[in-house]
């Protein structure tokens, strides 16, 4: 059974209407940019994590044979 990767979301307020997003996924830190509000940063983080989980699941599959 595959284990789920750990993901941590770090949203920092760096100014008025400016939030920096960083996601730590499977031990790696990804700087994901700046957002106008916390809700937008949170949504971007969820999408990023979903994409990374999909990539990880795709890598574990065996290649298709012809």
Chimera marker file (.cmm) of the C-alpha trace (Angstrom):
<marker_set name="trace">
<marker id="1" x="0.000" y="0.000" z="0.000" r="1" g="1" b="0" radius="0.5"/>
<marker id="2" x="1.356" y="3.445" z="-0.932" r="1" g="1" b="0" radius="0.5"/>
<marker id="3" x="1.902" y="5.922" z="1.848" r="1" g="1" b="0" radius="0.5"/>
<marker id="4" x="0.501" y="9.434" z="1.583" r="1" g="1" b="0" radius="0.5"/>
<marker id="5" x="3.129" y="12.153" z="1.339" r="1" g="1" b="0" radius="0.5"/>
<marker id="6" x="3.286" y="14.739" z="4.097" r="1" g="1" b="0" radius="0.5"/>
<marker id="7" x="2.311" y="18.247" z="3.013" r="1" g="1" b="0" radius="0.5"/>
<marker id="8" x="2.633" y="21.463" z="4.996" r="1" g="1" b="0" radius="0.5"/>
<marker id="9" x="1.234" y="24.796" z="3.841" r="1" g="1" b="0" radius="0.5"/>
<marker id="10" x="3.037" y="27.974" z="4.901" r="1" g="1" b="0" radius="0.5"/>
<marker id="11" x="1.225" y="31.256" z="4.160" r="1" g="1" b="0" radius="0.5"/>
<marker id="12" x="2.923" y="34.433" z="5.378" r="1" g="1" b="0" radius="0.5"/>
<marker id="13" x="1.457" y="37.915" z="5.272" r="1" g="1" b="0" radius="0.5"/>
<marker id="14" x="4.228" y="40.173" z="3.974" r="1" g="1" b="0" radius="0.5"/>
<marker id="15" x="2.251" y="43.351" z="3.446" r="1" g="1" b="0" radius="0.5"/>
<marker id="16" x="-1.222" y="44.749" z="2.927" r="1" g="1" b="0" radius="0.5"/>
<marker id="17" x="-3.002" y="42.345" z="0.580" r="1" g="1" b="0" radius="0.5"/>
<marker id="18" x="0.196" y="40.391" z="-0.095" r="1" g="1" b="0" radius="0.5"/>
<marker id="19" x="0.630" y="36.776" z="1.015" r="1" g="1" b="0" radius="0.5"/>
<marker id="20" x="3.564" y="34.479" z="0.207" r="1" g="1" b="0" radius="0.5"/>
<marker id="21" x="2.839" y="30.800" z="-0.260" r="1" g="1" b="0" radius="0.5"/>
<marker id="22" x="5.275" y="27.969" z="0.318" r="1" g="1" b="0" radius="0.5"/>
<marker id="23" x="4.390" y="24.275" z="0.355" r="1" g="1" b="0" radius="0.5"/>
<marker id="24" x="6.551" y="21.595" z="1.918" r="1" g="1" b="0" radius="0.5"/>
<marker id="25" x="5.733" y="18.351" z="0.147" r="1" g="1" b="0" radius="0.5"/>
<marker id="26" x="7.503" y="15.064" z="0.812" r="1" g="1" b="0" radius="0.5"/>
<marker id="27" x="10.405" y="16.875" z="2.500" r="1" g="1" b="0" radius="0.5"/>
<marker id="28" x="10.913" y="19.412" z="-0.316" r="1" g="1" b="0" radius="0.5"/>
<marker id="29" x="10.054" y="23.113" z="-0.008" r="1" g="1" b="0" radius="0.5"/>
<marker id="30" x="8.355" y="24.791" z="-2.975" r="1" g="1" b="0" radius="0.5"/>
<marker id="31" x="7.998" y="28.585" z="-3.112" r="1" g="1" b="0" radius="0.5"/>
<marker id="32" x="4.667" y="29.075" z="-4.879" r="1" g="1" b="0" radius="0.5"/>
<marker id="33" x="4.440" y="32.836" z="-5.297" r="1" g="1" b="0" radius="0.5"/>
<marker id="34" x="2.483" y="35.798" z="-3.970" r="1" g="1" b="0" radius="0.5"/>
<marker id="35" x="-1.292" y="36.158" z="-3.661" r="1" g="1" b="0" radius="0.5"/>
<marker id="36" x="-3.690" y="39.013" z="-2.924" r="1" g="1" b="0" radius="0.5"/>
<marker id="37" x="-5.524" y="37.225" z="-0.126" r="1" g="1" b="0" radius="0.5"/>
<marker id="38" x="-5.186" y="34.225" z="2.145" r="1" g="1" b="0" radius="0.5"/>
<marker id="39" x="-8.105" y="32.360" z="0.521" r="1" g="1" b="0" radius="0.5"/>
<marker id="40" x="-6.465" y="32.492" z="-2.919" r="1" g="1" b="0" radius="0.5"/>
<marker id="41" x="-3.165" y="31.250" z="-1.475" r="1" g="1" b="0" radius="0.5"/>
<marker id="42" x="-4.969" y="28.401" z="0.324" r="1" g="1" b="0" radius="0.5"/>
<marker id="43" x="-6.741" y="27.347" z="-2.876" r="1" g="1" b="0" radius="0.5"/>
<marker id="44" x="-3.473" y="27.430" z="-4.839" r="1" g="1" b="0" radius="0.5"/>
<marker id="45" x="-1.828" y="25.290" z="-2.153" r="1" g="1" b="0" radius="0.5"/>
<marker id="46" x="-4.585" y="22.658" z="-2.352" r="1" g="1" b="0" radius="0.5"/>
<marker id="47" x="-4.274" y="22.518" z="-6.154" r="1" g="1" b="0" radius="0.5"/>
<marker id="48" x="-0.482" y="22.262" z="-5.927" r="1" g="1" b="0" radius="0.5"/>
<marker id="49" x="-0.671" y="19.406" z="-3.425" r="1" g="1" b="0" radius="0.5"/>
<marker id="50" x="-3.250" y="17.573" z="-5.556" r="1" g="1" b="0" radius="0.5"/>
<marker id="51" x="-0.962" y="17.891" z="-8.591" r="1" g="1" b="0" radius="0.5"/>
<marker id="52" x="2.076" y="16.642" z="-6.669" r="1" g="1" b="0" radius="0.5"/>
<marker id="53" x="0.109" y="13.678" z="-5.279" r="1" g="1" b="0" radius="0.5"/>
<marker id="54" x="-0.990" y="12.832" z="-8.830" r="1" g="1" b="0" radius="0.5"/>
<marker id="55" x="2.583" y="12.998" z="-10.093" r="1" g="1" b="0" radius="0.5"/>
<marker id="56" x="3.735" y="10.779" z="-7.245" r="1" g="1" b="0" radius="0.5"/>
<marker id="57" x="0.997" y="8.211" z="-7.916" r="1" g="1" b="0" radius="0.5"/>
<marker id="58" x="1.836" y="8.221" z="-11.627" r="1" g="1" b="0" radius="0.5"/>
<marker id="59" x="5.511" y="7.520" z="-10.952" r="1" g="1" b="0" radius="0.5"/>
<marker id="60" x="4.721" y="4.431" z="-8.883" r="1" g="1" b="0" radius="0.5"/>
<marker id="61" x="2.744" y="2.701" z="-11.629" r="1" g="1" b="0" radius="0.5"/>
<marker id="62" x="4.538" y="0.236" z="-13.836" r="1" g="1" b="0" radius="0.5"/>
<marker id="63" x="5.011" y="1.282" z="-17.454" r="1" g="1" b="0" radius="0.5"/>
<marker id="64" x="2.447" y="0.158" z="-20.000" r="1" g="1" b="0" radius="0.5"/>
<marker id="65" x="3.512" y="-2.717" z="-22.205" r="1" g="1" b="0" radius="0.5"/>
<marker id="66" x="2.719" y="-3.050" z="-25.858" r="1" g="1" b="0" radius="0.5"/>
<link id1="1" id2="2" r="1" g="1" b="0" radius="0.2"/>
<link id1="2" id2="3" r="1" g="1" b="0" radius="0.2"/>
<link id1="3" id2="4" r="1" g="1" b="0" radius="0.2"/>
<link id1="4" id2="5" r="1" g="1" b="0" radius="0.2"/>
<link id1="5" id2="6" r="1" g="1" b="0" radius="0.2"/>
<link id1="6" id2="7" r="1" g="1" b="0" radius="0.2"/>
<link id1="7" id2="8" r="1" g="1" b="0" radius="0.2"/>
<link id1="8" id2="9" r="1" g="1" b="0" radius="0.2"/>
<link id1="9" id2="10" r="1" g="1" b="0" radius="0.2"/>
<link id1="10" id2="11" r="1" g="1" b="0" radius="0.2"/>
<link id1="11" id2="12" r="1" g="1" b="0" radius="0.2"/>
<link id1="12" id2="13" r="1" g="1" b="0" radius="0.2"/>
<link id1="13" id2="14" r="1" g="1" b="0" radius="0.2"/>
<link id1="14" id2="15" r="1" g="1" b="0" radius="0.2"/>
<link id1="15" id2="16" r="1" g="1" b="0" radius="0.2"/>
<link id1="16" id2="17" r="1" g="1" b="0" radius="0.2"/>
<link id1="17" id2="18" r="1" g="1" b="0" radius="0.2"/>
<link id1="18" id2="19" r="1" g="1" b="0" radius="0.2"/>
<link id1="19" id2="20" r="1" g="1" b="0" radius="0.2"/>
<link id1="20" id2="21" r="1" g="1" b="0" radius="0.2"/>
<link id1="21" id2="22" r="1" g="1" b="0" radius="0.2"/>
<link id1="22" id2="23" r="1" g="1" b="0" radius="0.2"/>
<link id1="23" id2="24" r="1" g="1" b="0" radius="0.2"/>
<link id1="24" id2="25" r="1" g="1" b="0" radius="0.2"/>
<link id1="25" id2="26" r="1" g="1" b="0" radius="0.2"/>
<link id1="26" id2="27" r="1" g="1" b="0" radius="0.2"/>
<link id1="27" id2="28" r="1" g="1" b="0" radius="0.2"/>
<link id1="28" id2="29" r="1" g="1" b="0" radius="0.2"/>
<link id1="29" id2="30" r="1" g="1" b="0" radius="0.2"/>
<link id1="30" id2="31" r="1" g="1" b="0" radius="0.2"/>
<link id1="31" id2="32" r="1" g="1" b="0" radius="0.2"/>
<link id1="32" id2="33" r="1" g="1" b="0" radius="0.2"/>
<link id1="33" id2="34" r="1" g="1" b="0" radius="0.2"/>
<link id1="34" id2="35" r="1" g="1" b="0" radius="0.2"/>
<link id1="35" id2="36" r="1" g="1" b="0" radius="0.2"/>
<link id1="36" id2="37" r="1" g="1" b="0" radius="0.2"/>
<link id1="37" id2="38" r="1" g="1" b="0" radius="0.2"/>
<link id1="38" id2="39" r="1" g="1" b="0" radius="0.2"/>
<link id1="39" id2="40" r="1" g="1" b="0" radius="0.2"/>
<link id1="40" id2="41" r="1" g="1" b="0" radius="0.2"/>
<link id1="41" id2="42" r="1" g="1" b="0" radius="0.2"/>
<link id1="42" id2="43" r="1" g="1" b="0" radius="0.2"/>
<link id1="43" id2="44" r="1" g="1" b="0" radius="0.2"/>
<link id1="44" id2="45" r="1" g="1" b="0" radius="0.2"/>
<link id1="45" id2="46" r="1" g="1" b="0" radius="0.2"/>
<link id1="46" id2="47" r="1" g="1" b="0" radius="0.2"/>
<link id1="47" id2="48" r="1" g="1" b="0" radius="0.2"/>
<link id1="48" id2="49" r="1" g="1" b="0" radius="0.2"/>
<link id1="49" id2="50" r="1" g="1" b="0" radius="0.2"/>
<link id1="50" id2="51" r="1" g="1" b="0" radius="0.2"/>
<link id1="51" id2="52" r="1" g="1" b="0" radius="0.2"/>
<link id1="52" id2="53" r="1" g="1" b="0" radius="0.2"/>
<link id1="53" id2="54" r="1" g="1" b="0" radius="0.2"/>
<link id1="54" id2="55" r="1" g="1" b="0" radius="0.2"/>
<link id1="55" id2="56" r="1" g="1" b="0" radius="0.2"/>
<link id1="56" id2="57" r="1" g="1" b="0" radius="0.2"/>
<link id1="57" id2="58" r="1" g="1" b="0" radius="0.2"/>
<link id1="58" id2="59" r="1" g="1" b="0" radius="0.2"/>
<link id1="59" id2="60" r="1" g="1" b="0" radius="0.2"/>
<link id1="60" id2="61" r="1" g="1" b="0" radius="0.2"/>
<link id1="61" id2="62" r="1" g="1" b="0" radius="0.2"/>
<link id1="62" id2="63" r="1" g="1" b="0" radius="0.2"/>
<link id1="63" id2="64" r="1" g="1" b="0" radius="0.2"/>
<link id1="64" id2="65" r="1" g="1" b="0" radius="0.2"/>
<link id1="65" id2="66" r="1" g="1" b="0" radius="0.2"/>
</marker_set>
